[in-house]
Amino acid sequence: MSQQIYQVGGAVRDELLGKPVKDRDWVVVGATAEDLVAQGYQQVGKDFPVFLHPKTKEEYALARTERKQGHGYGGFAVFATPDVTLEEDLLRRDLTINAMAKDDAGNLYDPYGGHDDLNARILRHVSPAFEEDPLRVLRLARFYARFYEDGFTIASETAHLVHKMVESGELDHLVAERIWLETHKALSDVNAAHYFKALYDLGALKVVFPALQPYFDEHKTAVEAMFAALRMSIETEQGMHIRVALLLSIFETMAEVKQFAARYRLSAQEKAAAEKLHAWKDWPTRDLSVAQTWLDLLLGLDAFRKPDQLHDYLASMAIFSELYGDQSAFNEWSKQLLSIYDALSQVDVKPLIENVLPKEIPQKIAAHRLMIINKMIKF
């Protein structure tokens, strides 16, 4: 059998949609790993037969089939042999719109109706094997969000299958790291809110993000406000940790923030941004005529050791101020805060603590800082 190469997946889909193509993936039919290595390809996949092209460095995978052997997204045995056909390889994919291929002559191979579903704007599973991989539920929600403005909907039979997966407990086998990896991808899209909404409508949110479920059930107005803030952060290209902090701002207690961060193993930066925002998001409502109020915030943000945390906090609060129409007040107090921070950062504490007992040093420094703040806010 002669070797044949096809472009597959997202690149084919996006070209048909008239969208820019970022990455191209390829499948090789009728070849072995040894064949590709002999042609100069570099093998990079341990579990799957994936190779890098010697020149373009794009990914080429041997056509393969999969057989379910256990629970979760990793419970598969992979079979990549030269007799695996293109149709068999495409059959294992998640959605019909991702199960199309194109040869080097531009001919489209679409054995499962992906092109028709693309034109009808429908997200539909390729085969019943969809329910064998719980990660596909997250991918389905992510594609729904990604193509939300294009008018895509989820096929009723696919939604029914997801509900069946939830009831069977298949989603219980998703590990936190993979959930958060897919969620990171969703948070890169301006319509990220619809990723979470899709999970909720599919009945999967209570398994994937159980801490969010009560808010979707009982606090819909607060959820929509959080999503509006999240959208602003994505539109203004804020860092991922800012987006995560705004997502977690829905929680009413610090314990919920900490538990979420621990469960999904958030990065230190994401955890800090979320916790600092939660602790101090009500700060502008406190008594700003008191110097201690300003110092408490700077110390609470650990701003003198980690100035980035101050700037992250202000970036989040700027979005809240725009959302609630308080930009003028925010601009005023944030400018004042940065002025105070700059003034305090320039203080040389060494002369202050000479001949001072160690236990009295924090109090001495605090008193000097409060004196400076009082002079700056009394005008």
TAJO-V14037 format. One record per residue. N is the residue number from 0. RES is the residue in three letters. OMEGA is omega in whole degrees, 0 to 359 (* if undefined). NEAR is the number of other ideal C-beta (glycine too) atoms within 12 Angstrom. Layout:
n=N res=RES omega=OMEGA near=NEAR
n=N res=RES omega=OMEGA near=NEAR
//
This chain:
n=0 res=MET omega=183 near=16
n=1 res=SER omega=180 near=10
n=2 res=GLN omega=178 near=21
n=3 res=GLN omega=183 near=28
n=4 res=ILE omega=180 near=32
n=5 res=TYR omega=170 near=36
n=6 res=GLN omega=187 near=35
n=7 res=VAL omega=168 near=40
n=8 res=GLY omega=189 near=37
n=9 res=GLY omega=181 near=34
n=10 res=ALA omega=178 near=26
n=11 res=VAL omega=179 near=36
n=12 res=ARG omega=185 near=40
n=13 res=ASP omega=176 near=26
n=14 res=GLU omega=180 near=24
n=15 res=LEU omega=178 near=27
n=16 res=LEU omega=182 near=27
n=17 res=GLY omega=180 near=10
n=18 res=LYS omega=178 near=18
n=19 res=PRO omega=181 near=11
n=20 res=VAL omega=181 near=19
n=21 res=LYS omega=182 near=14
n=22 res=ASP omega=178 near=18
n=23 res=ARG omega=177 near=26
n=24 res=ASP omega=185 near=32
n=25 res=TRP omega=174 near=37
n=26 res=VAL omega=182 near=44
n=27 res=VAL omega=179 near=38
n=28 res=VAL omega=175 near=33
n=29 res=GLY omega=181 near=23
n=30 res=ALA omega=175 near=31
n=31 res=THR omega=177 near=25
n=32 res=ALA omega=180 near=27
n=33 res=GLU omega=178 near=15
n=34 res=ASP omega=183 near=25
n=35 res=LEU omega=178 near=33
n=36 res=VAL omega=179 near=19
n=37 res=ALA omega=180 near=14
n=38 res=GLN omega=176 near=21
n=39 res=GLY omega=178 near=16
n=40 res=TYR omega=179 near=32
n=41 res=GLN omega=181 near=20
n=42 res=GLN omega=181 near=27
n=43 res=VAL omega=182 near=20
n=44 res=GLY omega=177 near=20
n=45 res=LYS omega=181 near=9
n=46 res=ASP omega=181 near=17
n=47 res=PHE omega=182 near=26
n=48 res=PRO omega=182 near=33
n=49 res=VAL omega=185 near=27
n=50 res=PHE omega=175 near=34
n=51 res=LEU omega=179 near=22
n=52 res=HIS omega=184 near=23
n=53 res=PRO omega=181 near=16
n=54 res=LYS omega=185 near=11
n=55 res=THR omega=183 near=18
n=56 res=LYS omega=174 near=16
n=57 res=GLU omega=185 near=27
n=58 res=GLU omega=176 near=29
n=59 res=TYR omega=180 near=40
n=60 res=ALA omega=174 near=37
n=61 res=LEU omega=175 near=39
n=62 res=ALA omega=185 near=40
n=63 res=ARG omega=170 near=35
n=64 res=THR omega=181 near=27
n=65 res=GLU omega=178 near=29
n=66 res=ARG omega=181 near=15
n=67 res=LYS omega=179 near=23
n=68 res=GLN omega=181 near=13
n=69 res=GLY omega=181 near=15
n=70 res=HIS omega=174 near=22
n=71 res=GLY omega=183 near=23
n=72 res=TYR omega=183 near=31
n=73 res=GLY omega=186 near=22
n=74 res=GLY omega=183 near=21
n=75 res=PHE omega=169 near=22
n=76 res=ALA omega=185 near=17
n=77 res=VAL omega=178 near=26
n=78 res=PHE omega=181 near=20
n=79 res=ALA omega=181 near=34
n=80 res=THR omega=184 near=22
n=81 res=PRO omega=182 near=23
n=82 res=ASP omega=175 near=18
n=83 res=VAL omega=184 near=29
n=84 res=THR omega=177 near=23
n=85 res=LEU omega=180 near=36
n=86 res=GLU omega=179 near=24
n=87 res=GLU omega=178 near=28
n=88 res=ASP omega=181 near=40
n=89 res=LEU omega=181 near=37
n=90 res=LEU omega=184 near=27
n=91 res=ARG omega=185 near=39
n=92 res=ARG omega=190 near=40
n=93 res=ASP omega=186 near=39
n=94 res=LEU omega=182 near=39
n=95 res=THR omega=181 near=36
n=96 res=ILE omega=177 near=45
n=97 res=ASN omega=185 near=40
n=98 res=ALA omega=176 near=39
n=99 res=MET omega=180 near=40
n=100 res=ALA omega=179 near=43
n=101 res=LYS omega=179 near=31
n=102 res=ASP omega=185 near=19
n=103 res=ASP omega=177 near=11
n=104 res=ALA omega=179 near=11
n=105 res=GLY omega=179 near=13
n=106 res=ASN omega=181 near=15
n=107 res=LEU omega=175 near=25
n=108 res=TYR omega=189 near=26
n=109 res=ASP omega=185 near=29
n=110 res=PRO omega=187 near=22
n=111 res=TYR omega=172 near=31
n=112 res=GLY omega=181 near=23
n=113 res=GLY omega=182 near=36
n=114 res=HIS omega=178 near=25
n=115 res=ASP omega=179 near=19
n=116 res=ASP omega=177 near=32
n=117 res=LEU omega=179 near=34
n=118 res=ASN omega=180 near=18
n=119 res=ALA omega=180 near=18
n=120 res=ARG omega=181 near=21
n=121 res=ILE omega=173 near=29
n=122 res=LEU omega=186 near=44
n=123 res=ARG omega=179 near=35
n=124 res=HIS omega=183 near=40
n=125 res=VAL omega=184 near=37
n=126 res=SER omega=177 near=28
n=127 res=PRO omega=179 near=18
n=128 res=ALA omega=176 near=24
n=129 res=PHE omega=186 near=39
n=130 res=GLU omega=179 near=31
n=131 res=GLU omega=184 near=32
n=132 res=ASP omega=183 near=35
n=133 res=PRO omega=179 near=40
n=134 res=LEU omega=181 near=34
n=135 res=ARG omega=176 near=37
n=136 res=VAL omega=178 near=47
n=137 res=LEU omega=179 near=38
n=138 res=ARG omega=177 near=39
n=139 res=LEU omega=179 near=46
n=140 res=ALA omega=181 near=46
n=141 res=ARG omega=178 near=38
n=142 res=PHE omega=177 near=42
n=143 res=TYR omega=178 near=42
n=144 res=ALA omega=183 near=37
n=145 res=ARG omega=184 near=33
n=146 res=PHE omega=183 near=32
n=147 res=TYR omega=183 near=26
n=148 res=GLU omega=175 near=15
n=149 res=ASP omega=176 near=25
n=150 res=GLY omega=181 near=14
n=151 res=PHE omega=174 near=32
n=152 res=THR omega=180 near=22
n=153 res=ILE omega=181 near=37
n=154 res=ALA omega=183 near=27
n=155 res=SER omega=180 near=16
n=156 res=GLU omega=177 near=21
n=157 res=THR omega=176 near=36
n=158 res=ALA omega=178 near=28
n=159 res=HIS omega=180 near=20
n=160 res=LEU omega=178 near=35
n=161 res=VAL omega=177 near=41
n=162 res=HIS omega=178 near=24
n=163 res=LYS omega=178 near=24
n=164 res=MET omega=179 near=37
n=165 res=VAL omega=182 near=28
n=166 res=GLU omega=182 near=18
n=167 res=SER omega=182 near=19
n=168 res=GLY omega=182 near=15
n=169 res=GLU omega=181 near=30
n=170 res=LEU omega=179 near=37
n=171 res=ASP omega=183 near=20
n=172 res=HIS omega=175 near=26
n=173 res=LEU omega=179 near=35
n=174 res=VAL omega=187 near=23
n=175 res=ALA omega=183 near=21
n=176 res=GLU omega=181 near=18
n=177 res=ARG omega=175 near=26
n=178 res=ILE omega=184 near=39
n=179 res=TRP omega=177 near=28
n=180 res=LEU omega=178 near=24
n=181 res=GLU omega=180 near=36
n=182 res=THR omega=174 near=39
n=183 res=HIS omega=180 near=27
n=184 res=LYS omega=179 near=22
n=185 res=ALA omega=182 near=38
n=186 res=LEU omega=175 near=37
n=187 res=SER omega=183 near=25
n=188 res=ASP omega=185 near=28
n=189 res=VAL omega=179 near=24
n=190 res=ASN omega=182 near=28
n=191 res=ALA omega=181 near=38
n=192 res=ALA omega=184 near=35
n=193 res=HIS omega=171 near=33
n=194 res=TYR omega=180 near=43
n=195 res=PHE omega=179 near=39
n=196 res=LYS omega=178 near=27
n=197 res=ALA omega=178 near=36
n=198 res=LEU omega=179 near=41
n=199 res=TYR omega=182 near=30
n=200 res=ASP omega=180 near=25
n=201 res=LEU omega=181 near=36
n=202 res=GLY omega=185 near=25
n=203 res=ALA omega=184 near=42
n=204 res=LEU omega=183 near=31
n=205 res=LYS omega=177 near=24
n=206 res=VAL omega=185 near=29
n=207 res=VAL omega=179 near=42
n=208 res=PHE omega=184 near=37
n=209 res=PRO omega=180 near=24
n=210 res=ALA omega=180 near=28
n=211 res=LEU omega=186 near=36
n=212 res=GLN omega=181 near=21
n=213 res=PRO omega=180 near=20
n=214 res=TYR omega=176 near=30
n=215 res=PHE omega=181 near=30
n=216 res=ASP omega=194 near=14
n=217 res=GLU omega=185 near=13
n=218 res=HIS omega=187 near=17
n=219 res=LYS omega=179 near=16
n=220 res=THR omega=178 near=13
n=221 res=ALA omega=179 near=20
n=222 res=VAL omega=180 near=28
n=223 res=GLU omega=178 near=19
n=224 res=ALA omega=178 near=22
n=225 res=MET omega=180 near=36
n=226 res=PHE omega=177 near=35
n=227 res=ALA omega=177 near=25
n=228 res=ALA omega=179 near=38
n=229 res=LEU omega=180 near=42
n=230 res=ARG omega=178 near=29
n=231 res=MET omega=182 near=29
n=232 res=SER omega=180 near=38
n=233 res=ILE omega=180 near=29
n=234 res=GLU omega=180 near=17
n=235 res=THR omega=174 near=19
n=236 res=GLU omega=174 near=13
n=237 res=GLN omega=179 near=29
n=238 res=GLY omega=181 near=24
n=239 res=MET omega=181 near=29
n=240 res=HIS omega=176 near=33
n=241 res=ILE omega=179 near=38
n=242 res=ARG omega=179 near=41
n=243 res=VAL omega=179 near=43
n=244 res=ALA omega=180 near=45
n=245 res=LEU omega=175 near=42
n=246 res=LEU omega=182 near=45
n=247 res=LEU omega=178 near=43
n=248 res=SER omega=178 near=41
n=249 res=ILE omega=185 near=38
n=250 res=PHE omega=182 near=32
n=251 res=GLU omega=184 near=18
n=252 res=THR omega=177 near=16
n=253 res=MET omega=179 near=21
n=254 res=ALA omega=179 near=14
n=255 res=GLU omega=178 near=24
n=256 res=VAL omega=182 near=32
n=257 res=LYS omega=180 near=21
n=258 res=GLN omega=177 near=22
n=259 res=PHE omega=181 near=34
n=260 res=ALA omega=181 near=31
n=261 res=ALA omega=184 near=18
n=262 res=ARG omega=185 near=23
n=263 res=TYR omega=176 near=32
n=264 res=ARG omega=178 near=19
n=265 res=LEU omega=176 near=33
n=266 res=SER omega=180 near=20
n=267 res=ALA omega=181 near=16
n=268 res=GLN omega=179 near=22
n=269 res=GLU omega=180 near=32
n=270 res=LYS omega=181 near=28
n=271 res=ALA omega=181 near=33
n=272 res=ALA omega=181 near=42
n=273 res=ALA omega=182 near=40
n=274 res=GLU omega=181 near=37
n=275 res=LYS omega=179 near=38
n=276 res=LEU omega=181 near=43
n=277 res=HIS omega=183 near=32
n=278 res=ALA omega=190 near=28
n=279 res=TRP omega=182 near=35
n=280 res=LYS omega=177 near=36
n=281 res=ASP omega=186 near=15
n=282 res=TRP omega=182 near=30
n=283 res=PRO omega=180 near=29
n=284 res=THR omega=180 near=15
n=285 res=ARG omega=185 near=18
n=286 res=ASP omega=183 near=14
n=287 res=LEU omega=176 near=25
n=288 res=SER omega=181 near=15
n=289 res=VAL omega=183 near=16
n=290 res=ALA omega=183 near=27
n=291 res=GLN omega=179 near=22
n=292 res=THR omega=180 near=27
n=293 res=TRP omega=181 near=39
n=294 res=LEU omega=179 near=34
n=295 res=ASP omega=180 near=23
n=296 res=LEU omega=182 near=39
n=297 res=LEU omega=178 near=38
n=298 res=LEU omega=179 near=27
n=299 res=GLY omega=177 near=27
n=300 res=LEU omega=184 near=33
n=301 res=ASP omega=189 near=21
n=302 res=ALA omega=184 near=31
n=303 res=PHE omega=176 near=26
n=304 res=ARG omega=184 near=13
n=305 res=LYS omega=183 near=20
n=306 res=PRO omega=179 near=19
n=307 res=ASP omega=181 near=22
n=308 res=GLN omega=175 near=34
n=309 res=LEU omega=182 near=35
n=310 res=HIS omega=176 near=24
n=311 res=ASP omega=179 near=36
n=312 res=TYR omega=180 near=42
n=313 res=LEU omega=178 near=37
n=314 res=ALA omega=178 near=31
n=315 res=SER omega=181 near=45
n=316 res=MET omega=177 near=41
n=317 res=ALA omega=179 near=31
n=318 res=ILE omega=176 near=36
n=319 res=PHE omega=182 near=35
n=320 res=SER omega=178 near=24
n=321 res=GLU omega=182 near=23
n=322 res=LEU omega=184 near=25
n=323 res=TYR omega=176 near=20
n=324 res=GLY omega=181 near=10
n=325 res=ASP omega=186 near=19
n=326 res=GLN omega=183 near=18
n=327 res=SER omega=179 near=14
n=328 res=ALA omega=179 near=20
n=329 res=PHE omega=181 near=26
n=330 res=ASN omega=182 near=18
n=331 res=GLU omega=185 near=17
n=332 res=TRP omega=179 near=28
n=333 res=SER omega=176 near=30
n=334 res=LYS omega=178 near=17
n=335 res=GLN omega=180 near=28
n=336 res=LEU omega=180 near=35
n=337 res=LEU omega=177 near=24
n=338 res=SER omega=178 near=22
n=339 res=ILE omega=179 near=33
n=340 res=TYR omega=180 near=32
n=341 res=ASP omega=180 near=19
n=342 res=ALA omega=181 near=24
n=343 res=LEU omega=181 near=32
n=344 res=SER omega=182 near=19
n=345 res=GLN omega=181 near=13
n=346 res=VAL omega=174 near=24
n=347 res=ASP omega=186 near=12
n=348 res=VAL omega=184 near=20
n=349 res=LYS omega=178 near=13
n=350 res=PRO omega=183 near=12
n=351 res=LEU omega=188 near=21
n=352 res=ILE omega=176 near=21
n=353 res=GLU omega=180 near=12
n=354 res=ASN omega=179 near=11
n=355 res=VAL omega=179 near=18
n=356 res=LEU omega=182 near=11
n=357 res=PRO omega=183 near=10
n=358 res=LYS omega=182 near=9
n=359 res=GLU omega=184 near=15
n=360 res=ILE omega=181 near=18
n=361 res=PRO omega=181 near=18
n=362 res=GLN omega=180 near=16
n=363 res=LYS omega=180 near=23
n=364 res=ILE omega=180 near=24
n=365 res=ALA omega=180 near=26
n=366 res=ALA omega=180 near=22
n=367 res=HIS omega=179 near=26
n=368 res=ARG omega=179 near=32
n=369 res=LEU omega=177 near=27
n=370 res=MET omega=180 near=22
n=371 res=ILE omega=181 near=27
n=372 res=ILE omega=180 near=33
n=373 res=ASN omega=179 near=21
n=374 res=LYS omega=184 near=17
n=375 res=MET omega=182 near=24
n=376 res=ILE omega=178 near=25
n=377 res=LYS omega=178 near=14
n=378 res=PHE omega=* near=9
//
